[in-house]
Amino acid sequence: MAIVNRPLRIALLSYRSKPHCGGQGVYVRHLSRELHALGHHVEVFSGQPYPDLDPGPVLREIPSLDLYRDDDPFRTPRWHEYRDWLDALETVMMWGGAFPEPLTFSLRTLRVLTERAADFDVVHDNQGLGYGMLGVRRLGLPLVTSIHHPISVDKRIDLAEFGWLTRLSRRRWYGFVRMQAKVARRLAGPSGAAGASGAEPLITVSESSKRDICRDFRVPPERVRIIPLGVDTRVFRPREAARMPGRIVAVASADSAIKGVATLLRAVGKVATDRDVHLVIVGKPAPATERLATQLSLDDRITFTHGLDDEAFSALLASAEIAVVPSLYEGFSLPAVEHMASGTPLVASRTGALPEVTGDAAVLVTPGDDEELAAVLRRLHDSPAERTLLGDRALERVRERFAWAAVAEATAEQYRDAIGPTC
């Protein structure tokens, strides 16, 4: 019987999968659930932090040394924690200023897949692109890869923020980007393990990300397929409770320059001089962000929160009068769609995929321009009618475009393309 006529056995890989914020954990949770609902067998292989999965998919833990845990980042492990040479490599790379997880996760996972190659029809690597993924081909397993956006963009924006000495150390941190570009080019080339198309598909989430991948990773455009992400409207939805007057909410899972948190703080600092507003940021602030909040006299006008479960997180998004995505770049932005699904009026930067994702359901502003952002926040604060219009447009756009079931169906088609007409 042809494999196209039966359910697939899928190994879905994610080198880290923070459960409730950050795209990777959200992606593997919802994609794995919907693939399972389609009748496929899904095993999620993940390093720490592990995802929260819905019933059906199976979690296979691929433990690392967890060197970047929130409560003890850049820690030095004790001797009894080392299990093999990969653990030693991970620590040495961290000591040298590099970020080792994409590489070491790929090698650990390849070791597991080597023993279980007969258990799967296809492997799906989510944003890892470690050298170990090249070994999947030698196992005869078709490989599909998701690149939500190339981290080369983050690198350029981040490095522009610092002096030459800091840039030197940050370049070491971003060393994995060179590896990801090489792996992406290799995977986009011909392979005997690929299906009828001659190469395993690379999946991305927007036209903007596709352009960036093709430019920075030098991947042929015909090898990149676009499948937008979805949102769980059972969780992210408007609530009956009244919205909190003056509440502005933003999600910044990684407090780095690319997320535009500093721009948002400066804008809110201006608005707070003549409007009664309060900013809630979902994310753990960096010391520089806390210092800026204090300098702007925002300590009593801003709350940072993190570690929320689904119910608390979605209720928070639906409680705001205004949501903001102030990023300097986004390859898609799940938070933008989650705000929209909550019916919350959205202000977003005119950059990356955000105009493509939001359409006319958001007010777009120039990235990094705190004056323009402050003017829009004042206008929306003073205009309930405009807020209602934006919220209604957002809900309509989500219903039309962003459903996880459709994401899973389109992704399964890419799996079958990679497998080819196997009998």
N, C-alpha and C positions, 0 to 999 in steps of 0.2 A: 504494500500500500504506500502511496506517495506521502511524504512527510507533510505536504501542504494540506492533507485531508485529516490530520489528527492534531490534538493539542501539543504545544511545544514544551520542552523542558528548558527553562531559562535560568542562567546564572547572571544575576544583576549585581554589579560591583560598584562600591562607593567607598573611597579611602577614608572618608570621615562623614558622618551623617547626623549632625546636630538636629535633634528632633523637631523643635518648634520654630526655629528661625535659621536663616541661611538656606540657600536653595537646595543643597544636596540631600539633606535629610527629608525635606518636604517632598522632593521629587521622587525619591525611591519609595517613600511610604505610599503615595497616591498612585504612582505608576504600578507598583507591585500589586496593590489591592485590585486595581481595575484589570490588570492582566489575569489575575487569578479569577476574577468574575467572568472573564471570557473563556475560562476553562483551562488555562495554561498552568503548569507547575512552575512556581517561581521560588528560587532561593536567593536571598539577598546576602551577599558577602560584604562585610563592612568592618572597618577599623573603628577605634574610638574617636569621638563619641558615637555610640550605637544608635540606630534609628528606633523610633517607636513604630511598629508595624501593626496594621489591622489584621484580624483573623484571616488565615488562609496562607499567605506567603510565609516562608520559613527563614529565620535569621540564622546565618552562619557567622559567628564572630571570628574575625581575623585580628587577634590582639597585637597591638604595637606596645611600645613602652609608654605611650600616652604622654609625650613630653610637653604638650601644649595645653594640658587641662586647665580649665578656668581658674581653679583654686591654687594652682602651683605651676605656672608656665615656665618653660625653659629649665625644668628641674634636671638634676643629675641623678640618675637611678642608682640604687644601691646594688652591690655586687650580686646579691642573691636574685635580683630581677632578671639578669641576663640569661637567655636561653640558648642563643646561637649567635653566629657571626652577623646575622642581619640586625640583631639588637645592638651589637657593638658598632656596626656601620651607622645605624640611626643616630646613636649618641655622638659619634665622632663628627658626623655631618652637622649636627646641631651645634656642637662646640665650634665648628668652623664657620658658623653663621649661615649655613644653608638650611633649606626646608626639605627634609628627607622623605616625608610621608608618601607622596605620590610614587616615588621609586620603591621604597621598601614595602609598601602595601602591594604593589604590582608583583614583586618577587615572592612575597609570602603567598599571595593568592595563586600565582602560577604553580607553586609547589603543591598546593591543595588540588588545583585543577588537573595537574599531571596524574594524580592518583584517582581522579574521578571523571576523567574525560568522557567515559562511556555513559555518564549519567545525564549529559546535557546535549541539546541540539544547537544551542547558540549561547554566546557570552556577550553581555552588554556592559561595557565599561562606561561609568558615569564620571566624566571630567577628570579621570586620573591620568591617562596617557603616559604611564610609566614604561620603562624599557621591558619589564616583564610581560607586557601585553604582546610584544612581538613574538614571544614564545608560545602564545595561544595558537598562532598559525601552525606552528610545528606540531601541535597536538591534533591538528585537523579539525579544530573547532572554528566555525565562522564567528567573527567578532564585529559587533556594532558598537560605535563609540558616540557618546553624547559630549558635545563641547558647548556649554551654555554661552560662553564667550571666551575668547582667548585671554589668558591672564597677562599677556603682553601689553594689553591696554592698561590694566591696573598698574603694571610696572612703570609705564611711561608717566602716568599721572602722579604716581607716588614719588618717583625720583625727582620730578620737577619741584617738589615741595622742599627739598633739602639742599644743604651745602655739599661740597665735593666729598668731604670726609664721611658724612652719613651716607651719601650716595654709594660710596665704595662698599660699605657693609650691606646696604640694601640690595645691591647688585648680586652679592653672594646669596642672599635670601632668595632672590628671584632666579637663581640658577636653574631651577627645575623647568622654567619656561622654555629654555633651549631644548631640553629633553622632550617636552611635550610637542614642540614644533617638529622635531625629527620623527617622533613616533607617528604624528598625524600624517606627515608626508608619506611615510612607509605604508601606513594603513590605507591611504588613498591610492596607492599604486596597485598593480596587478598581483594576484596571489592565487595559488592553486587551491587554497582553502575557501576562496570566495565562491559565490554563486554565479548565476547567469550574467550578472552585471559586470563581473570581472574584478570587483573590489568590494570590500566591506563598506557599508554606508557610514558616513559621518553625519550625525544628526545635530542640528542646532535649532534655536528657538525663534529666530527672527531674521529678516533680510539684513538688518544692521549687523548682527553677529556673523552672518554668512560672509558679508563683505570684509569684516575684520579678520576672520579666519583665513579667507583666501589671500588677503594681503600679507598678514603677519606670519602665517604658517606656510604660505606658498602652496596651498592645496588647490587643485583644479576645481572650479565652481561646479562642474557637473557631478562631482563626488559628494557634494554637501546637500542634504535634504533638510527642509524646514518643517518642524512640527512644533507649533506654539505650546506653551504650558497651559495647565488648567488650574482651576480653583475648586475647592470643596465647598459648594454652596450650602451643604447641610450644616457646616461649621461657620463659615463666613457669610453673614446675612444681616439685614437690618433687624433691630430689636424694638420691642414695644416701648421700652423705657425711653424717656426723654434724653436727648443728648446733653452733655455737660456744657453749660454756657462758657464760651471762651476757650474750650479745650482744643489744643492742636496736638496731633499725634504723628510720630514718625518712627520707622523701623530701621535700625542700623545694626545689623547682626555683627558686622566687623567695623570697628571704629577706625577706619583709615581714610586718607585724604579723598579717595574716590567716592565715598559716601556723602560728602558735602555737609557733614554735621556742623563744621565751623561756620559755613555760610548760613545755615539755618539758625544757629545761636545768635549770630550778629543780626539777622533779620528780626528774630523775636525780641532781641534787646531793643531794637528801634520801636517795634509795635508796642511793647510793654510800657513805654513812656506815656502813652495816651489811650491805651485800651487795656481792659481787664482780661488778660489771656494767661493760659498756663500750658506749658509744653510738656508732653510725656514722650520720652524716647525709649523705645524697646531695644535694649542693647546695653552692654557693659561699657561704660565710658573709659577712654584712655586718660591718663593723668593730664595730658595737654587739654583735653576737652573739659575736664573738671576745672582746670585753671582758668580757661576762657570763660566758662559760665560764671565763675566768681568775679573775674575782671569786669564782666558785663552786668554785674549785680543781679544775676538771674537765679541765685541760689533758692529763693522762695518762689520762683516762677517756673521751675523746671524739676521734673522727676525722671530719674533713670530707673528702669525696671527690666528684669530678665528672668528666665527660667519659668515663664508662665505656661500653664497647660493650655490645651486647645480652647477650652471654654473661657478661661480668663483672658486669653490673648484676643480671641474673636470678640468678646464682649467689650474689651477696651477699644478696639478699632471702631466698633459700632457706636461707642459712646462719645466720639469726638465730633465737633462741629466742622473741623477741617483736618485733612490729612496732607502730609507733605512727603514727596520723594525728591530730596534736594541733590541727588547724586550728580557727579561730574561725568559719569558714564554708567549705563546699564545695558547688558546684553539682552535682558528681558524685563526683569523686576517682578518677581512673585508678590512682594509687598504691595506694589501698585494695583495688581489685580485683586488682592485680598481687600484692600481699601475700597475698591470699586464694588466688589461683591457685598460689602457691608453697607453700601449706599452712602458712603462718606464722601463729601465733596473733596476733590483731589487737586493739589497743585504739584506739578512735576517739572523737572528740568527738561528743556528742549535739547535732548542729547541721546546718542545711542539709539536703542529701540523704544524709548519711552513714547515718542510721538506715534510710532507704529502701534504700540500696545494700547494707548489711551484714546487715540482718535480725538473726537470732539468731547469726550467725557472728562476732560481735565483742563485746567488752566496751565499753559506751558510758559515757563520763564527761562531766562538765560542762565545756564549753569554758572555758579560762582558769583552771581550778582545779588548781593544781599539787599541793595536798595530796591531793586525790582521785586524781589520776593516779599520784602516788607510791605510794599505798596499793594501787592495782590492780597496779602493776608489781611491788611486793613480793609480792603474793599469787600472781601468775602465776609469778614467779621461783621460788617455793617449791612450786609445784604442777604437776609434770609431767603429771598426769592431766588437769587442766583445760586445759593447753596442747594436749594431744593431742585432746581433745574439740573445742576451738575450731578447730584445724587441719582436722579431719575435716569439720566443718560448713562451713568455708570452701570446701573443695574441692567439696563437693556443691552448694553454692549457685552457684559459678562454672559448673559443668557444666550446671546447669539454666537459668541466666539470661543469661550474658555470653559471647556468641559473635560474632566479627566478621562471619562469613558472614550471620548473621541481621540484623545492623546494616546491611550492604550491601543486602540484599534489601528491607528496610523503607525505606531511603533511596531506592532506585531507584523504589519505588512513589510516593514524594513527588515525584520528578522527573516521573513520568508524569502525576501530578495537575496539576503546574504547566504542563506542555506542553499537556494537554488532547487531545481527539480530532482531532489534525491528520492530514490525509491527504496 
